[in-house]
Amino acid sequence: MTASRPAPLALVRWLMVVAAMIVAIVVVGGITRLTESGVSITEWNVVSGALPPLTQAQWQAEFDAYRQTPQYILVNGPAGMTLATYKFIFFWEWVHRLLARTIGLAFAAPLAWFWLRGQIPAGYKPRLLALLALGALQGAVGWWMVKSGIVHDVKVSHYRLATHLAVALFTLAGIVWTMLDLRALARGEGRARLTALGALALGMLALQLVYGAFLAGLRAGVVAGAGWFSWDAWPLMQGKFFPDGVEWARGAFATLTSDPYLVHFFHRWWAWAVVAVLVVMARKLRRAGQRGASIAIHSAFGTQVILGIATVYSGVSLWLAVLHQLCGALLLICTVWGAHALGRAQNRA
């Protein structure tokens, strides 16, 4: 194959598509969790699993396998789940896995193409290989997560759920940062450095997103109460600033990461610490001439806060919760953009 010159903008367009697909799978993952669909497929068949059941016998075999899980035995079986109901939750898990396969192909195949054509700029091959490895790790973590709900419990482990989401969002952040570096390269600029403020903002947001996964995995969104514009549900929890019901008997770490009341409390108030740091970042970006990044950050965290409060008021409406998760991914992208822009501004200074 004839060698070509490095083509950073072609790689930028490719990575933009992959990033959009990761945002899409985060949304589908949220739907999968909220519809309790995650353990509906009890095996991981990379090739044959790409097709759904096509005959009544195949559907019955899948349903029979699901009926051996704790979720069916303890929850859905006694609730009278039918094959038709099972097909609904199977659909969302199948779409989630199919999208994961598609993302893997959409990353690996173009990477090989650009590599063979010599279009990857110097120094970027190790980073792109690391991103590919993160994608493979995400698949392994996803199955590790699902197994916890097939064998041990009626739901997947919230620790494994948080790990699954964290790897996806870390991969997304890496892709966005790489995309921005490549775009700067096309303009003749150097790579950005991660500043202390950028690292602080990303670290605090990462903790908030992990606690969001804990909250989702523990079904803790409803522990504050519900009711539109109910003071008892937000900003209070069950009518109090600090909720009753926190159990410290298992130790500090387990309580901080596994108690539904404390996880919910931390998630809703840590959000304001994240907002404060993002405001500082956005103002610094504006002073540095990065008005677009500043507006994006303000818009993203403002929308995210409103969606979070609305989700609590609604008693965790499916679509509000999904939009909240979508906006969380978009907020991460905006924060990465802001951190990258700060790094480039510091380089110029």
HELIX and SHEET records of a PDB file:
HELIX    1   1 PRO A    8  LEU A   34  1                                  27    
HELIX    2   2 SER A   48  ALA A   50  5                                   3    
HELIX    3   3 GLN A   56  TYR A   66  1                                  11    
HELIX    4   4 PRO A   70  GLN A   71  1                                   2    
HELIX    5   5 TYR A   72  ASN A   76  3                                   5    
HELIX    6   6 LEU A   83  LEU A  116  1                                  34    
HELIX    7   7 LYS A  125  VAL A  151  1                                  27    
HELIX    8   8 HIS A  158  ALA A  186  1                                  29    
HELIX    9   9 ALA A  196  GLY A  217  1                                  22    
HELIX   10  10 ALA A  220  VAL A  222  5                                   3    
HELIX   11  11 ALA A  252  SER A  258  1                                   7    
HELIX   12  12 PRO A  260  ARG A  287  1                                  28    
HELIX   13  13 ARG A  291  TYR A  313  1                                  23    
HELIX   14  14 LEU A  318  ARG A  348  1                                  31    
END                                                                             
